[in-house]
């Protein structure tokens, strides 16, 4: 994520949270990884679509012409 959370505990009990921004390089790397994963998945789905429907036109009967 864009924000990191750290819990700070009091010695007497109780706690509070400190929020700080994530390193921009880490964010960019995470976004690039997610983009690469998405791109690979889309390529797989396109290939499955082509495999399933590449011969569909040959299976459709053409209307008789007079």
mmJSON file of the N, C-alpha and C atoms, coordinates in Angstrom:
{"data_MODEL":{"atom_site":{
"group_PDB":["ATOM","ATOM","ATOM","ATOM","ATOM","ATOM","ATOM","ATOM","ATOM","ATOM","ATOM","ATOM","ATOM","ATOM","ATOM","ATOM","ATOM","ATOM","ATOM","ATOM","ATOM","ATOM","ATOM","ATOM","ATOM","ATOM","ATOM","ATOM","ATOM","ATOM","ATOM","ATOM","ATOM","ATOM","ATOM","ATOM","ATOM","ATOM","ATOM","ATOM","ATOM","ATOM","ATOM","ATOM","ATOM","ATOM","ATOM","ATOM","ATOM","ATOM","ATOM","ATOM","ATOM","ATOM","ATOM","ATOM","ATOM","ATOM","ATOM","ATOM","ATOM","ATOM","ATOM","ATOM","ATOM","ATOM","ATOM","ATOM","ATOM","ATOM","ATOM","ATOM","ATOM","ATOM","ATOM","ATOM","ATOM","ATOM","ATOM","ATOM","ATOM","ATOM","ATOM","ATOM","ATOM","ATOM","ATOM","ATOM","ATOM","ATOM","ATOM","ATOM","ATOM","ATOM","ATOM","ATOM","ATOM","ATOM","ATOM","ATOM","ATOM","ATOM","ATOM","ATOM","ATOM","ATOM","ATOM","ATOM","ATOM","ATOM","ATOM","ATOM","ATOM","ATOM","ATOM","ATOM","ATOM","ATOM","ATOM","ATOM","ATOM","ATOM","ATOM","ATOM","ATOM","ATOM","ATOM","ATOM","ATOM","ATOM","ATOM","ATOM","ATOM","ATOM","ATOM","ATOM","ATOM","ATOM","ATOM","ATOM","ATOM","ATOM","ATOM","ATOM","ATOM","ATOM","ATOM","ATOM","ATOM","ATOM","ATOM","ATOM","ATOM","ATOM","ATOM","ATOM","ATOM","ATOM","ATOM","ATOM","ATOM","ATOM","ATOM","ATOM","ATOM","ATOM","ATOM","ATOM","ATOM","ATOM","ATOM","ATOM","ATOM","ATOM","ATOM","ATOM","ATOM","ATOM","ATOM","ATOM","ATOM","ATOM","ATOM","ATOM","ATOM","ATOM","ATOM","ATOM","ATOM","ATOM","ATOM","ATOM","ATOM","ATOM","ATOM","ATOM","ATOM","ATOM"],
"id":[1,2,3,4,5,6,7,8,9,10,11,12,13,14,15,16,17,18,19,20,21,22,23,24,25,26,27,28,29,30,31,32,33,34,35,36,37,38,39,40,41,42,43,44,45,46,47,48,49,50,51,52,53,54,55,56,57,58,59,60,61,62,63,64,65,66,67,68,69,70,71,72,73,74,75,76,77,78,79,80,81,82,83,84,85,86,87,88,89,90,91,92,93,94,95,96,97,98,99,100,101,102,103,104,105,106,107,108,109,110,111,112,113,114,115,116,117,118,119,120,121,122,123,124,125,126,127,128,129,130,131,132,133,134,135,136,137,138,139,140,141,142,143,144,145,146,147,148,149,150,151,152,153,154,155,156,157,158,159,160,161,162,163,164,165,166,167,168,169,170,171,172,173,174,175,176,177,178,179,180,181,182,183,184,185,186,187,188,189,190,191,192,193,194,195,196,197,198],
"type_symbol":["N","C","C","N","C","C","N","C","C","N","C","C","N","C","C","N","C","C","N","C","C","N","C","C","N","C","C","N","C","C","N","C","C","N","C","C","N","C","C","N","C","C","N","C","C","N","C","C","N","C","C","N","C","C","N","C","C","N","C","C","N","C","C","N","C","C","N","C","C","N","C","C","N","C","C","N","C","C","N","C","C","N","C","C","N","C","C","N","C","C","N","C","C","N","C","C","N","C","C","N","C","C","N","C","C","N","C","C","N","C","C","N","C","C","N","C","C","N","C","C","N","C","C","N","C","C","N","C","C","N","C","C","N","C","C","N","C","C","N","C","C","N","C","C","N","C","C","N","C","C","N","C","C","N","C","C","N","C","C","N","C","C","N","C","C","N","C","C","N","C","C","N","C","C","N","C","C","N","C","C","N","C","C","N","C","C","N","C","C","N","C","C","N","C","C","N","C","C"],
"label_atom_id":["N","CA","C","N","CA","C","N","CA","C","N","CA","C","N","CA","C","N","CA","C","N","CA","C","N","CA","C","N","CA","C","N","CA","C","N","CA","C","N","CA","C","N","CA","C","N","CA","C","N","CA","C","N","CA","C","N","CA","C","N","CA","C","N","CA","C","N","CA","C","N","CA","C","N","CA","C","N","CA","C","N","CA","C","N","CA","C","N","CA","C","N","CA","C","N","CA","C","N","CA","C","N","CA","C","N","CA","C","N","CA","C","N","CA","C","N","CA","C","N","CA","C","N","CA","C","N","CA","C","N","CA","C","N","CA","C","N","CA","C","N","CA","C","N","CA","C","N","CA","C","N","CA","C","N","CA","C","N","CA","C","N","CA","C","N","CA","C","N","CA","C","N","CA","C","N","CA","C","N","CA","C","N","CA","C","N","CA","C","N","CA","C","N","CA","C","N","CA","C","N","CA","C","N","CA","C","N","CA","C","N","CA","C","N","CA","C","N","CA","C","N","CA","C","N","CA","C","N","CA","C"],
"label_alt_id":[null,null,null,null,null,null,null,null,null,null,null,null,null,null,null,null,null,null,null,null,null,null,null,null,null,null,null,null,null,null,null,null,null,null,null,null,null,null,null,null,null,null,null,null,null,null,null,null,null,null,null,null,null,null,null,null,null,null,null,null,null,null,null,null,null,null,null,null,null,null,null,null,null,null,null,null,null,null,null,null,null,null,null,null,null,null,null,null,null,null,null,null,null,null,null,null,null,null,null,null,null,null,null,null,null,null,null,null,null,null,null,null,null,null,null,null,null,null,null,null,null,null,null,null,null,null,null,null,null,null,null,null,null,null,null,null,null,null,null,null,null,null,null,null,null,null,null,null,null,null,null,null,null,null,null,null,null,null,null,null,null,null,null,null,null,null,null,null,null,null,null,null,null,null,null,null,null,null,null,null,null,null,null,null,null,null,null,null,null,null,null,null,null,null,null,null,null,null],
"label_comp_id":["UNK","UNK","UNK","UNK","UNK","UNK","UNK","UNK","UNK","UNK","UNK","UNK","UNK","UNK","UNK","UNK","UNK","UNK","UNK","UNK","UNK","UNK","UNK","UNK","UNK","UNK","UNK","UNK","UNK","UNK","UNK","UNK","UNK","UNK","UNK","UNK","UNK","UNK","UNK","UNK","UNK","UNK","UNK","UNK","UNK","UNK","UNK","UNK","UNK","UNK","UNK","UNK","UNK","UNK","UNK","UNK","UNK","UNK","UNK","UNK","UNK","UNK","UNK","UNK","UNK","UNK","UNK","UNK","UNK","UNK","UNK","UNK","UNK","UNK","UNK","UNK","UNK","UNK","UNK","UNK","UNK","UNK","UNK","UNK","UNK","UNK","UNK","UNK","UNK","UNK","UNK","UNK","UNK","UNK","UNK","UNK","UNK","UNK","UNK","UNK","UNK","UNK","UNK","UNK","UNK","UNK","UNK","UNK","UNK","UNK","UNK","UNK","UNK","UNK","UNK","UNK","UNK","UNK","UNK","UNK","UNK","UNK","UNK","UNK","UNK","UNK","UNK","UNK","UNK","UNK","UNK","UNK","UNK","UNK","UNK","UNK","UNK","UNK","UNK","UNK","UNK","UNK","UNK","UNK","UNK","UNK","UNK","UNK","UNK","UNK","UNK","UNK","UNK","UNK","UNK","UNK","UNK","UNK","UNK","UNK","UNK","UNK","UNK","UNK","UNK","UNK","UNK","UNK","UNK","UNK","UNK","UNK","UNK","UNK","UNK","UNK","UNK","UNK","UNK","UNK","UNK","UNK","UNK","UNK","UNK","UNK","UNK","UNK","UNK","UNK","UNK","UNK","UNK","UNK","UNK","UNK","UNK","UNK"],
"label_asym_id":["A","A","A","A","A","A","A","A","A","A","A","A","A","A","A","A","A","A","A","A","A","A","A","A","A","A","A","A","A","A","A","A","A","A","A","A","A","A","A","A","A","A","A","A","A","A","A","A","A","A","A","A","A","A","A","A","A","A","A","A","A","A","A","A","A","A","A","A","A","A","A","A","A","A","A","A","A","A","A","A","A","A","A","A","A","A","A","A","A","A","A","A","A","A","A","A","A","A","A","A","A","A","A","A","A","A","A","A","A","A","A","A","A","A","A","A","A","A","A","A","A","A","A","A","A","A","A","A","A","A","A","A","A","A","A","A","A","A","A","A","A","A","A","A","A","A","A","A","A","A","A","A","A","A","A","A","A","A","A","A","A","A","A","A","A","A","A","A","A","A","A","A","A","A","A","A","A","A","A","A","A","A","A","A","A","A","A","A","A","A","A","A","A","A","A","A","A","A"],
"label_entity_id":["1","1","1","1","1","1","1","1","1","1","1","1","1","1","1","1","1","1","1","1","1","1","1","1","1","1","1","1","1","1","1","1","1","1","1","1","1","1","1","1","1","1","1","1","1","1","1","1","1","1","1","1","1","1","1","1","1","1","1","1","1","1","1","1","1","1","1","1","1","1","1","1","1","1","1","1","1","1","1","1","1","1","1","1","1","1","1","1","1","1","1","1","1","1","1","1","1","1","1","1","1","1","1","1","1","1","1","1","1","1","1","1","1","1","1","1","1","1","1","1","1","1","1","1","1","1","1","1","1","1","1","1","1","1","1","1","1","1","1","1","1","1","1","1","1","1","1","1","1","1","1","1","1","1","1","1","1","1","1","1","1","1","1","1","1","1","1","1","1","1","1","1","1","1","1","1","1","1","1","1","1","1","1","1","1","1","1","1","1","1","1","1","1","1","1","1","1","1"],
"label_seq_id":[1,1,1,2,2,2,3,3,3,4,4,4,5,5,5,6,6,6,7,7,7,8,8,8,9,9,9,10,10,10,11,11,11,12,12,12,13,13,13,14,14,14,15,15,15,16,16,16,17,17,17,18,18,18,19,19,19,20,20,20,21,21,21,22,22,22,23,23,23,24,24,24,25,25,25,26,26,26,27,27,27,28,28,28,29,29,29,30,30,30,31,31,31,32,32,32,33,33,33,34,34,34,35,35,35,36,36,36,37,37,37,38,38,38,39,39,39,40,40,40,41,41,41,42,42,42,43,43,43,44,44,44,45,45,45,46,46,46,47,47,47,48,48,48,49,49,49,50,50,50,51,51,51,52,52,52,53,53,53,54,54,54,55,55,55,56,56,56,57,57,57,58,58,58,59,59,59,60,60,60,61,61,61,62,62,62,63,63,63,64,64,64,65,65,65,66,66,66],
"pdbx_PDB_ins_code":[null,null,null,null,null,null,null,null,null,null,null,null,null,null,null,null,null,null,null,null,null,null,null,null,null,null,null,null,null,null,null,null,null,null,null,null,null,null,null,null,null,null,null,null,null,null,null,null,null,null,null,null,null,null,null,null,null,null,null,null,null,null,null,null,null,null,null,null,null,null,null,null,null,null,null,null,null,null,null,null,null,null,null,null,null,null,null,null,null,null,null,null,null,null,null,null,null,null,null,null,null,null,null,null,null,null,null,null,null,null,null,null,null,null,null,null,null,null,null,null,null,null,null,null,null,null,null,null,null,null,null,null,null,null,null,null,null,null,null,null,null,null,null,null,null,null,null,null,null,null,null,null,null,null,null,null,null,null,null,null,null,null,null,null,null,null,null,null,null,null,null,null,null,null,null,null,null,null,null,null,null,null,null,null,null,null,null,null,null,null,null,null,null,null,null,null,null,null],
"Cartn_x":[0.79,0.0,0.849,0.174,0.842,1.242,0.593,0.831,1.233,2.221,2.646,2.141,1.814,1.324,2.225,2.609,3.43,2.721,2.653,2.024,3.101,2.878,3.777,3.05,3.683,3.078,3.647,2.758,3.171,3.583,4.576,5.013,3.913,3.08,2.016,0.773,0.798,-0.369,-0.937,-1.567,-2.117,-1.137,-1.62,-0.785,-1.351,-0.58,-1.04,-0.362,-0.894,-0.353,0.33,1.417,2.126,2.044,1.633,1.506,2.592,3.163,4.172,4.091,4.534,4.416,5.385,4.941,5.787,6.81,7.967,9.027,8.497,8.647,8.132,8.683,9.925,10.494,9.757,9.405,8.654,7.267,6.624,5.306,5.409,6.409,6.591,6.852,7.666,7.945,6.689,5.888,4.633,3.673,3.571,2.678,3.161,4.464,5.007,4.728,4.895,4.618,3.141,2.258,0.825,0.475,1.087,0.861,1.347,2.524,3.058,2.163,1.662,0.751,-0.521,-1.084,-2.306,-2.066,-0.954,-0.631,-0.492,0.172,0.327,-1.034,-1.903,-3.234,-4.058,-4.009,-4.748,-4.235,-2.926,-2.363,-2.865,-2.944,-3.452,-4.92,-5.724,-7.146,-7.362,-6.576,-6.68,-6.328,-5.283,-4.892,-5.992,-6.591,-7.696,-8.865,-9.165,-10.242,-9.946,-8.721,-8.348,-8.435,-7.959,-8.007,-9.443,-10.328,-11.719,-12.483,-12.205,-13.038,-12.349,-11.12,-10.425,-11.078,-11.743,-12.389,-13.9,-14.396,-15.839,-16.418,-15.69,-16.204,-16.399,-15.536,-15.656,-16.849,-17.234,-18.347,-19.703,-19.734,-20.989,-21.364,-22.597,-23.05,-23.325,-22.844,-23.09,-24.454,-25.253,-26.561,-26.377,-27.309,-27.254,-27.477,-26.695,-26.846,-27.519,-28.408,-29.107,-28.641],
"Cartn_y":[-1.175,0.0,1.263,2.362,3.654,4.138,3.589,4.021,2.809,2.999,1.972,2.366,1.351,1.615,0.88,1.576,0.981,1.184,0.123,0.228,0.51,1.528,1.878,1.553,0.738,0.322,1.145,1.58,2.258,1.209,1.525,0.589,0.349,1.362,1.239,0.553,0.206,-0.362,0.641,0.136,0.978,1.11,1.674,1.821,2.913,3.274,4.186,3.794,4.303,3.98,5.2,4.927,5.956,5.562,6.49,6.245,7.016,6.384,7.052,6.525,7.311,6.896,5.765,4.911,3.836,4.419,3.795,4.222,4.216,5.306,5.377,4.281,3.877,2.803,1.495,1.209,-0.008,0.044,1.203,1.355,1.113,1.711,1.537,0.079,-0.604,-2.022,-2.867,-2.591,-3.324,-3.091,-1.84,-1.534,-2.212,-2.249,-2.907,-4.404,-5.022,-6.448,-6.753,-5.92,-6.131,-5.949,-4.973,-4.768,-5.97,-6.482,-7.655,-8.869,-9.062,-10.181,-10.047,-8.83,-8.587,-8.843,-8.351,-8.508,-9.987,-10.763,-12.201,-12.895,-12.526,-13.126,-12.794,-11.554,-11.173,-11.948,-12.121,-12.908,-14.335,-14.91,-16.275,-16.351,-15.394,-15.401,-15.208,-14.352,-14.152,-15.441,-16.125,-17.387,-18.432,-18.518,-19.455,-19.119,-17.839,-17.405,-17.819,-17.549,-17.921,-19.423,-20.195,-21.654,-22.151,-21.525,-21.97,-21.583,-20.395,-19.872,-19.764,-20.22,-20.047,-20.832,-21.936,-22.727,-22.516,-21.564,-21.338,-20.927,-20.149,-19.716,-20.898,-21.877,-23.049,-23.9,-23.839,-24.646,-24.019,-22.74,-22.055,-22.357,-22.824,-23.122,-21.827,-21.75,-20.589,-20.769,-19.717,-19.838,-20.146,-20.927,-21.289,-20.05,-19.935,-18.801,-19.274,-18.453,-18.847,-18.067],
"Cartn_z":[0.0,0.0,0.0,-0.05,-0.079,1.315,2.333,3.709,4.546,5.415,6.362,7.748,8.557,9.91,10.901,11.944,12.991,14.326,15.126,16.442,17.486,18.287,19.385,20.691,21.528,22.795,23.951,24.831,26.051,27.078,27.893,28.931,29.962,30.22,31.219,30.647,29.385,28.724,27.742,26.755,25.707,24.547,23.491,22.298,21.405,20.424,19.379,18.073,16.983,15.666,15.066,14.366,13.614,12.148,11.314,9.879,9.147,8.124,7.309,5.882,4.918,3.508,3.173,2.269,1.759,0.797,0.738,-0.178,-1.616,-2.351,-3.728,-4.641,-4.435,-5.259,-5.026,-3.78,-3.47,-4.103,-4.046,-4.666,-6.169,-6.814,-8.261,-8.598,-7.808,-8.06,-7.913,-6.885,-6.689,-7.85,-8.305,-9.424,-10.701,-10.937,-12.124,-12.074,-10.895,-10.746,-11.033,-10.497,-10.731,-12.202,-12.857,-14.285,-15.085,-14.757,-15.45,-15.25,-14.021,-13.747,-14.57,-14.619,-15.388,-16.871,-17.382,-18.797,-19.152,-18.292,-18.528,-18.509,-17.575,-17.489,-18.728,-19.188,-20.391,-21.604,-21.709,-22.805,-22.78,-21.584,-21.432,-21.849,-21.413,-21.76,-23.258,-23.878,-25.325,-26.053,-25.608,-26.245,-26.091,-24.91,-24.698,-25.618,-25.777,-26.662,-28.097,-28.55,-29.919,-30.119,-29.153,-29.268,-29.351,-28.6,-28.562,-29.824,-30.367,-31.445,-32.797,-32.933,-34.209,-35.347,-35.034,-36.081,-36.097,-35.345,-35.26,-36.603,-37.381,-38.677,-39.612,-39.542,-40.407,-40.005,-38.726,-38.236,-38.547,-38.883,-39.185,-40.629,-40.808,-42.171,-42.911,-44.109,-44.948,-45.612,-45.702,-46.359,-47.848,-48.361,-49.784,-50.631,-51.676,-52.578,-53.855,-54.388,-55.611,-56.794],
"occupancy":[1.0,1.0,1.0,1.0,1.0,1.0,1.0,1.0,1.0,1.0,1.0,1.0,1.0,1.0,1.0,1.0,1.0,1.0,1.0,1.0,1.0,1.0,1.0,1.0,1.0,1.0,1.0,1.0,1.0,1.0,1.0,1.0,1.0,1.0,1.0,1.0,1.0,1.0,1.0,1.0,1.0,1.0,1.0,1.0,1.0,1.0,1.0,1.0,1.0,1.0,1.0,1.0,1.0,1.0,1.0,1.0,1.0,1.0,1.0,1.0,1.0,1.0,1.0,1.0,1.0,1.0,1.0,1.0,1.0,1.0,1.0,1.0,1.0,1.0,1.0,1.0,1.0,1.0,1.0,1.0,1.0,1.0,1.0,1.0,1.0,1.0,1.0,1.0,1.0,1.0,1.0,1.0,1.0,1.0,1.0,1.0,1.0,1.0,1.0,1.0,1.0,1.0,1.0,1.0,1.0,1.0,1.0,1.0,1.0,1.0,1.0,1.0,1.0,1.0,1.0,1.0,1.0,1.0,1.0,1.0,1.0,1.0,1.0,1.0,1.0,1.0,1.0,1.0,1.0,1.0,1.0,1.0,1.0,1.0,1.0,1.0,1.0,1.0,1.0,1.0,1.0,1.0,1.0,1.0,1.0,1.0,1.0,1.0,1.0,1.0,1.0,1.0,1.0,1.0,1.0,1.0,1.0,1.0,1.0,1.0,1.0,1.0,1.0,1.0,1.0,1.0,1.0,1.0,1.0,1.0,1.0,1.0,1.0,1.0,1.0,1.0,1.0,1.0,1.0,1.0,1.0,1.0,1.0,1.0,1.0,1.0,1.0,1.0,1.0,1.0,1.0,1.0,1.0,1.0,1.0,1.0,1.0,1.0],
"B_iso_or_equiv":[0.0,0.0,0.0,0.0,0.0,0.0,0.0,0.0,0.0,0.0,0.0,0.0,0.0,0.0,0.0,0.0,0.0,0.0,0.0,0.0,0.0,0.0,0.0,0.0,0.0,0.0,0.0,0.0,0.0,0.0,0.0,0.0,0.0,0.0,0.0,0.0,0.0,0.0,0.0,0.0,0.0,0.0,0.0,0.0,0.0,0.0,0.0,0.0,0.0,0.0,0.0,0.0,0.0,0.0,0.0,0.0,0.0,0.0,0.0,0.0,0.0,0.0,0.0,0.0,0.0,0.0,0.0,0.0,0.0,0.0,0.0,0.0,0.0,0.0,0.0,0.0,0.0,0.0,0.0,0.0,0.0,0.0,0.0,0.0,0.0,0.0,0.0,0.0,0.0,0.0,0.0,0.0,0.0,0.0,0.0,0.0,0.0,0.0,0.0,0.0,0.0,0.0,0.0,0.0,0.0,0.0,0.0,0.0,0.0,0.0,0.0,0.0,0.0,0.0,0.0,0.0,0.0,0.0,0.0,0.0,0.0,0.0,0.0,0.0,0.0,0.0,0.0,0.0,0.0,0.0,0.0,0.0,0.0,0.0,0.0,0.0,0.0,0.0,0.0,0.0,0.0,0.0,0.0,0.0,0.0,0.0,0.0,0.0,0.0,0.0,0.0,0.0,0.0,0.0,0.0,0.0,0.0,0.0,0.0,0.0,0.0,0.0,0.0,0.0,0.0,0.0,0.0,0.0,0.0,0.0,0.0,0.0,0.0,0.0,0.0,0.0,0.0,0.0,0.0,0.0,0.0,0.0,0.0,0.0,0.0,0.0,0.0,0.0,0.0,0.0,0.0,0.0,0.0,0.0,0.0,0.0,0.0,0.0],
"pdbx_formal_charge":[null,null,null,null,null,null,null,null,null,null,null,null,null,null,null,null,null,null,null,null,null,null,null,null,null,null,null,null,null,null,null,null,null,null,null,null,null,null,null,null,null,null,null,null,null,null,null,null,null,null,null,null,null,null,null,null,null,null,null,null,null,null,null,null,null,null,null,null,null,null,null,null,null,null,null,null,null,null,null,null,null,null,null,null,null,null,null,null,null,null,null,null,null,null,null,null,null,null,null,null,null,null,null,null,null,null,null,null,null,null,null,null,null,null,null,null,null,null,null,null,null,null,null,null,null,null,null,null,null,null,null,null,null,null,null,null,null,null,null,null,null,null,null,null,null,null,null,null,null,null,null,null,null,null,null,null,null,null,null,null,null,null,null,null,null,null,null,null,null,null,null,null,null,null,null,null,null,null,null,null,null,null,null,null,null,null,null,null,null,null,null,null,null,null,null,null,null,null],
"auth_seq_id":[1,1,1,2,2,2,3,3,3,4,4,4,5,5,5,6,6,6,7,7,7,8,8,8,9,9,9,10,10,10,11,11,11,12,12,12,13,13,13,14,14,14,15,15,15,16,16,16,17,17,17,18,18,18,19,19,19,20,20,20,21,21,21,22,22,22,23,23,23,24,24,24,25,25,25,26,26,26,27,27,27,28,28,28,29,29,29,30,30,30,31,31,31,32,32,32,33,33,33,34,34,34,35,35,35,36,36,36,37,37,37,38,38,38,39,39,39,40,40,40,41,41,41,42,42,42,43,43,43,44,44,44,45,45,45,46,46,46,47,47,47,48,48,48,49,49,49,50,50,50,51,51,51,52,52,52,53,53,53,54,54,54,55,55,55,56,56,56,57,57,57,58,58,58,59,59,59,60,60,60,61,61,61,62,62,62,63,63,63,64,64,64,65,65,65,66,66,66],
"auth_comp_id":["UNK","UNK","UNK","UNK","UNK","UNK","UNK","UNK","UNK","UNK","UNK","UNK","UNK","UNK","UNK","UNK","UNK","UNK","UNK","UNK","UNK","UNK","UNK","UNK","UNK","UNK","UNK","UNK","UNK","UNK","UNK","UNK","UNK","UNK","UNK","UNK","UNK","UNK","UNK","UNK","UNK","UNK","UNK","UNK","UNK","UNK","UNK","UNK","UNK","UNK","UNK","UNK","UNK","UNK","UNK","UNK","UNK","UNK","UNK","UNK","UNK","UNK","UNK","UNK","UNK","UNK","UNK","UNK","UNK","UNK","UNK","UNK","UNK","UNK","UNK","UNK","UNK","UNK","UNK","UNK","UNK","UNK","UNK","UNK","UNK","UNK","UNK","UNK","UNK","UNK","UNK","UNK","UNK","UNK","UNK","UNK","UNK","UNK","UNK","UNK","UNK","UNK","UNK","UNK","UNK","UNK","UNK","UNK","UNK","UNK","UNK","UNK","UNK","UNK","UNK","UNK","UNK","UNK","UNK","UNK","UNK","UNK","UNK","UNK","UNK","UNK","UNK","UNK","UNK","UNK","UNK","UNK","UNK","UNK","UNK","UNK","UNK","UNK","UNK","UNK","UNK","UNK","UNK","UNK","UNK","UNK","UNK","UNK","UNK","UNK","UNK","UNK","UNK","UNK","UNK","UNK","UNK","UNK","UNK","UNK","UNK","UNK","UNK","UNK","UNK","UNK","UNK","UNK","UNK","UNK","UNK","UNK","UNK","UNK","UNK","UNK","UNK","UNK","UNK","UNK","UNK","UNK","UNK","UNK","UNK","UNK","UNK","UNK","UNK","UNK","UNK","UNK","UNK","UNK","UNK","UNK","UNK","UNK"],
"auth_asym_id":["A","A","A","A","A","A","A","A","A","A","A","A","A","A","A","A","A","A","A","A","A","A","A","A","A","A","A","A","A","A","A","A","A","A","A","A","A","A","A","A","A","A","A","A","A","A","A","A","A","A","A","A","A","A","A","A","A","A","A","A","A","A","A","A","A","A","A","A","A","A","A","A","A","A","A","A","A","A","A","A","A","A","A","A","A","A","A","A","A","A","A","A","A","A","A","A","A","A","A","A","A","A","A","A","A","A","A","A","A","A","A","A","A","A","A","A","A","A","A","A","A","A","A","A","A","A","A","A","A","A","A","A","A","A","A","A","A","A","A","A","A","A","A","A","A","A","A","A","A","A","A","A","A","A","A","A","A","A","A","A","A","A","A","A","A","A","A","A","A","A","A","A","A","A","A","A","A","A","A","A","A","A","A","A","A","A","A","A","A","A","A","A","A","A","A","A","A","A"],
"auth_atom_id":["N","CA","C","N","CA","C","N","CA","C","N","CA","C","N","CA","C","N","CA","C","N","CA","C","N","CA","C","N","CA","C","N","CA","C","N","CA","C","N","CA","C","N","CA","C","N","CA","C","N","CA","C","N","CA","C","N","CA","C","N","CA","C","N","CA","C","N","CA","C","N","CA","C","N","CA","C","N","CA","C","N","CA","C","N","CA","C","N","CA","C","N","CA","C","N","CA","C","N","CA","C","N","CA","C","N","CA","C","N","CA","C","N","CA","C","N","CA","C","N","CA","C","N","CA","C","N","CA","C","N","CA","C","N","CA","C","N","CA","C","N","CA","C","N","CA","C","N","CA","C","N","CA","C","N","CA","C","N","CA","C","N","CA","C","N","CA","C","N","CA","C","N","CA","C","N","CA","C","N","CA","C","N","CA","C","N","CA","C","N","CA","C","N","CA","C","N","CA","C","N","CA","C","N","CA","C","N","CA","C","N","CA","C","N","CA","C","N","CA","C","N","CA","C","N","CA","C","N","CA","C"],
"pdbx_PDB_model_num":[1,1,1,1,1,1,1,1,1,1,1,1,1,1,1,1,1,1,1,1,1,1,1,1,1,1,1,1,1,1,1,1,1,1,1,1,1,1,1,1,1,1,1,1,1,1,1,1,1,1,1,1,1,1,1,1,1,1,1,1,1,1,1,1,1,1,1,1,1,1,1,1,1,1,1,1,1,1,1,1,1,1,1,1,1,1,1,1,1,1,1,1,1,1,1,1,1,1,1,1,1,1,1,1,1,1,1,1,1,1,1,1,1,1,1,1,1,1,1,1,1,1,1,1,1,1,1,1,1,1,1,1,1,1,1,1,1,1,1,1,1,1,1,1,1,1,1,1,1,1,1,1,1,1,1,1,1,1,1,1,1,1,1,1,1,1,1,1,1,1,1,1,1,1,1,1,1,1,1,1,1,1,1,1,1,1,1,1,1,1,1,1,1,1,1,1,1,1]
}}}
